[in-house]
Amino acid sequence: MTGRTPAALAVAALLALAACRTGGRDLSLAVKSDFEGGTADGWIPNDPAHWRVADDRGSRVYELTAPGTPGPVRAPTSFSVLAGHDVASFEFSGRVRCDTDPATPVRDMCVLFHYQDPTHFYYVHFAGSSDDVHNIIGLVDGADRVKINAEPAGASVFRLTDRAWHAFKVTSDARTGEIRAYLDDMAAPILTAHDRTLGHGLVGVGSFDDTGAFDDLELRIPGK
């Protein structure tokens, strides 16, 4: 017997599982962006005219103000990536708000990761409905995006149904290829996938066709 209570054992199991998902190493905060200084230092938008730091009830947020122009492959049209942090395993978290009319079920906001160029990256598509292209984890690999998450089309939990702020978290274990995406509930992922097509790259935020905002963005990576 270890002498540890069931509650302590449960906590230990959760910590061990979390460590396993990031290659067995603790996570360290690499970048925090709260935009309170009035600038988006380190963030590189694909169209600077569509991004700004704006006031939101006394707080500064990173706002996407207009949809982008479709490119050569079907993928998010507006995005901004965090420069200088090419990562493999990671945890990327923050807050997201979609400003499109909630009556539009295909509204979306996206989190990009392992971004290598405009036609090679993954993204999590948080949406107001679920089908084969909405509310998915997508892979853009030199061609139109492909759904890679395990949840059947139309069966994933969707929560981006209002103009409120939502907490999000995306995790990737490059060793196993495990990808998890969370919205509001940080204990139970709404989207899961296993894929190792792209092993590393930048993280970012964006959308296919909608406007909204991001805030309190934090990137954590395994310690050395």
Secondary structure, DSSP 8 states (H G I E B T S, - for coil): -----HHHHHHHHHHHHHHHTTTTS-EEEEEEE--TTSS-TTEEESSGGGEEEEEETTEEEEEE-S-----SSSS-SEEEEETT--BSSEEEEEEEEE-S-TT-TT-EEEEEEEEEETTEEEEEEEESS-SSSSSSEEEEESSS-EE--SS-TTTS-----SSS-EEEEEEEETTTTEEEEEES-SSS-SEEEE--SS--BEEEEEESS--EEEEEEEEEEE--
